[in-house]
Amino acid sequence: MKAAVIGAGTMGHGIAQLAAMAGYNVTLNDVSDDMLNAAIEKIRWSLGKMNEGGKLKESIDSIMSRLSTEKSLDDALSAASVMFEAAPEMLDLKLKLFKIAGAMAPDDALLATNTSSIPVSEIAKVVPKPERVIGMHFFNPPQLMPLVEIVRGQKTSDGYVKAAVDISKKFGKEPVLVNRDVPGFIVNRVLARLLNTSCALVTFGVATIESVDSALKYRLGFPMGAFELADYSGIDVFYLVFQAMKERGFVMHQCSLFEEKYGRGELGFKTGSGFYTYPAAGKYYRASISRDAGAQVDLAMLVAPAVNEAIWLVREGVSEPQNVDKATKLGLGYPQGILEIGNEIGMQRIMRAIYKLREMTSWDEYEPDTLLQEIVLSGTKLT
């Protein structure tokens, strides 16, 4: 089996490593030798770390022997049975790549995009056989994160959905099927609500950055606070992903703090400052967050919009309750799924919190979903 990975950045070289570990002969494609050489070195380093932990089933050299690099996109695609596109989150670029892939890859090749926000159907429009285009959204770093969101485009066929699921399992991943091609899929829609509401509570003077992060980490058991996560992943990454979602109908008032940080180029630890300050740009240090700072934060207000979004995903047939919870646990590292958190806090409290947020902000997105209202009236749980 031959795989082509288009884009040698963080996600691309991680996916290439997974494919090579799974036995594929992998061609990694990018526009410069420097990018490709750096990617190969990073893969070798990552394999070394995995080998030290006893996680490899064969030698590093054996895995590396299945990896090659190619600057010519046509040559990378010509014999591939599967393509993984991991280019930057720019629609024009992805359309260009998929137009070439539709012409140059074998007619039956699966064409997968790692987009985190752009609907797959938009990308598939430029491919003569759109039924073979699918979303395979890996999480960073792909070598370690267990989740892959399998996103069915409007014309993706059942056969290619099954193929994508099988590939994910062969890579040692946990696939979650996204049945409807909505912007942001599951994880990023839930995360957008959490981050933006965290930001709103600070903007409107209800909480501080530290108190929000403290509540999320120490009271809810999240691996990182909202602002800590934004700094770690890159404020620009979230800002641009959420903007792309908004352009495609996702209703969200972008919190001003994110806009200000993005506009000033204060993007997190990679620039030396974001919501927290770091001693050296490009070197990550854990922010010092007091365990007691979040003791008075209203947890229902923090998570209510994320829970409400998860309920919308279920009502709209995007995914089933158990898969929404699975995606948030595996993709975000939550100790419980977002719906399980809602059930534990109490859906009546969740609904009241949404009304409080609406009163505080006047933002349209703070409206209880009709299914949430039904759950509260009936006293049942969404499981």
Beta strands, then each sheet from edge to edge (+ up, - down):
strand 1: 2-6
strand 2: 25-29
strand 3: 67-70
strand 4: 82-85
strand 5: 110-113
strand 6: 133-138
strand 7: 147-152
strand 8: 174-178
sheet 1: 3+ 2+ 1+ 4+ 5+ 6+ 7- 8-
end
